[in-house]
Amino acid sequence: MIRPDAKALHSLAAVNKQYPEILEFIDTWRLHELETLPSVINNVALQQGRCQVLGELAKLIKEAPSTAAKV
């Protein structure tokens, strides 16, 4: 994953603070993908990649306020 610039990082921090339901939605989506992963028949790699991207995105948004404060 590429690192966001300072402006994008501050925007992600604002999303975390002002719209926590977005992070909740991403976490719920990631958990759904993880729960359905064992039953996937076709293209398991696609679903694994989706889980990884959603996890990294959630982590980025969660850590954005503290990271933005350091920038």
N, C-alpha and C positions, 0 to 999 in steps of 0.2 A: 504494500500500500504506500502511496506517496503521502508525504506529510503535507497537511494543509498550511497555507500561508497564515499570517497573523490575523488578517481580516476574516478569513473563513473560520479560523479557530474561535474568534470572538463571536461570530454568528452562531456556531455550534454551541457555544456556552450559553448564548441567549436562548436557543432552542431548549436546552436542558433546563434552564430556570423558568422560562415563560410558558413552555409547552411540554410539560413532562409526559403528557399523554402520547406524544410522538415516540419517545423512548420506550414507553410501556408497550405501544403497538409493535415496535421493532423487536422487543424482547419476546412478546407473545408469538410473533411470527416465527422467530428463531426457534422457540420451543416447539411450535407446531411442526416445523421442518425436521427437527431432531426426533420428535415422537414418530413421525411417519417414515423416517429413514429406514428402519428395519424391514418395512414392508414394500419398499421400492423394488420393482422388478427391472424396469428399463432405466438406463442412464443414472446409476447410483452416483457417479462422479459429479453430475450436475447438481444433485441435491446436496451432496457433501460440500461442494463449492458455495452453494447458496447459504448453507449453514455457517460456513466460515466467514463469508462476507458480512452476513447479518451480525455475527458475533463481533467482528472487528468494528463495524459501524456503531454498534451499541457501546462498545468499550470506548471508542473515540468520543462519542457524545457524553458519556458518563464522566470521562476525564477532562473534557474540554474546559470547564470552569477553572480547575486548578492549574491546568497547563496554560490557559490564557492569562491567568494572573502572573505567571512567571515571565511572560513575553513582554 
